């Protein structure tokens, strides 16, 4: 799909964020003229670390991972963004280049808005500016909280945390297809892939979960939550 191909009108968009509630019809007309939507297949890069920051990016649907690549080529996953998340905000105002890469981990649609338009709205619309910077604060706090939640747990607690994250916060279902590989789980929780595979196998043997390829079913939510909370 061509990046320049516009699909929906901001006034009618079902993915419209609460952060745009203080924009007038005229403001939305300006955004419409300077926005485009692009569809990404699972595994496609949305932006790379070091790319110039030219657009504000809004995830309409799907899931994406934000990550940095170390000198050894090992990825360090910063966070996983969900629908209605702003996925480039940590770079937008402090850098001219993206400080991390973004890749789709499910088929995803991203709305790109010319960054100049967003900056002009911030300068001229105080209510929008407050909403926008509130969103930045929420995203920053969420990233920090997630890192603390993961890093303060032992291995089994970290794996339980990730399984509960996808079940309760992403899919709202005790049965789901894990959208990231075992290697990516390891990168997210800062453990080795071998340890991730071993603990998932232990959880399966303990009848905590059922695993069939990427399909996961949580069989004992209470016990998994205890493992997560005990760390």
N, C-alpha and C positions, 0 to 999 in steps of 0.2 A: 504494500500500500504506500502511495506517495505521501511524504510528510506534509505536503501542501494541501492534501485533500481534506477539506473540512466536512465533518460528518453531522454535527449537531449544533443547535443554537444554544448559547449559554442560558437564555431565559427558560428554555424547555428541558434542559439537561437533567436527567434523573440522577446524575452523579454530582450535581452541584453541591459544593461544600458550604457549611455554615459560615465559613470565613468570607464568603461572598454575599452574605445577606444584606450588607449595608451598601451595596452598589446599586446605583440607579440604572434605569433602562438604557440611558445614554452611555453610562460606563460599560455596560455589558455589550453594547454595540461596538465600542472601541476594542474591547477584548476579542470579540468575534472576528473582527477584521485582522487581528494579529495573533490568531491562534490556529493550531492544527492538531489533529489527532493521529496517532500512529499505533498500529497493532504489531505486537511482538510475539513471536512463537517462544515457547519454553526454551531457554538456553541462549536466546539472542541478547546481545549487549545493547543497552539503552544509551549508556554513555561510559566512557573510559576515564580512569584517573589521568588527569593532565589535559583533558579536553577543555576548550574554552567554555566558560559559563555564558550562555546567550539567552537561555529560556528558563522560565519557571515551569516546573514539571509536576503534574497532578495525576496520580494513579487513579484511573476510573474504575478498572476492574482487574482482577488477577493478583499475583503476588510477585514481588521482586526482592532481590537481596542487594544490600549495600556492603561493599567490601573493599579492602585495601590489599594490594599484592606486595609481599615482602621481597627483599633482594633474592631470597632463595626460591622465589616463585610460589611460595606457600601463600594461600589466601587467608586473610583474617576477616571473617564476616562481622560487620559492625551491627547490623540489624536486618530484620525482615519487615518490609512495608506492606500494608494492607490497603484494600480499596478505600478511596477518599483521603489517602495520605499525600502530603506534599513531599516529594522524594528527592528534591535537590536543595532543600532549604539550608542545610549546614554549610553549603558552599556559596550560596547566592550573594550574600552581602559582604562576606569577609575575604573572598578570593576571586580572582579573575579566571581561575581554572578549577575544575572539579578535583576535590581532594580524595575522592573515592570513586570506584566504578559501580555501576548499577546493571544488573542482569535479570531478566525475567526467569522466575522459577516455575511459573505457570503461564499459559497464554495470557497476555496482558494488553490493556489499552492505556496509553499515556497521552494526556493532553499537554501540549506545549504552548506556553504564552510568552510572547516577546517580553524579555525582562525589563526593557525600557518602559513598557506600558505599566507593569506592576509597580515599578519605582515611582512613576509619575502619579499613580493612584495613591500611593503611600504619602507622597508630598501634599496632595490636594484633598484627601479624604481621611480625616482624623479617626473616624469610627472604623473604617477599613484597616487603617494602620494598626490600631489597637487589636483588632481581631487577628490580623496577620501575625503580629509579633507574639500574641498569645499562643497562636498555633506553633510558632517556632519554639517557644518555651516548653510547650507540651511535648513536642517531638524530642527536644534535648533531654528533658527530664525522663522520658520513656526510655531513651537509649541508655542513659546513665543507670536508671533503675534496673533495666534488664541485665546490663553488664554486672552490676553488684549482685543481683539475684543469682546469676550463674556462677560468678567467681567465688562466692561465699559457700558454695556447696561442694561436696565431694562428688566423685564420678557418678555414682548411682543416682544421687540427688539431681545432678545436672541432666542426666538422660531423662529422668522422670519429669523434670521441669519442661524440657523441650516437648515431650509427648503430650503433656497437659496443655502446653501453649498452643499446639496445633489443634488439639481436641476441643479446648474450651474457648480460645480467643480467635481462632481462624475459622474452623469449620463448624463449631457448635454441635459436634457429633462425636460419639465415642468410637466411630468407625470412619476412617479417612485414608486417603492415599498420601503418603509422606512425599511432599514435593521436592525435598532435597535428598541427596545421596548420603550414605553413611559417612563418606569423606567430608561432605559439607556440614553434617552434624558435628563432626569432630572439629572442623574449623570454627563453627559457631560457639562451641563450648570449650575450645582450647584444650582438647584431649587428642589422643591418637586414634586413628581409624580402627585399629585393632581392638582398643579398649571399648569403643562404641559398639562394635560387632559383638564383643564378648558379653557386655552388659545387656544388650538387647536379647541375646540368647538366654541369659540367666532369667530375665523377665519373662520370657516365653516359657521356660521350664518351670518357673514358679507360678504359672497360670495368671500372670498379671496382664499379659497381652497375647494376642494372636498375630502372627506375622505370615503373610504370603506375598513375597516380593516386596513391593512398595506399599502394599495394603496393610494397615495396622488397625486392630480392634482392641480397645482397652476392655479387659474382662473384669478387672477389679479396681474401680476408680478410687475407692477409699484407701486401699493399701498403697496405690501409686501416689496419692496425695500425701500419705504419711511419709513415704520415702522421700518425696520432694521436700516436705516441710522439715524433716529431720536433717536433710542435707547429706 
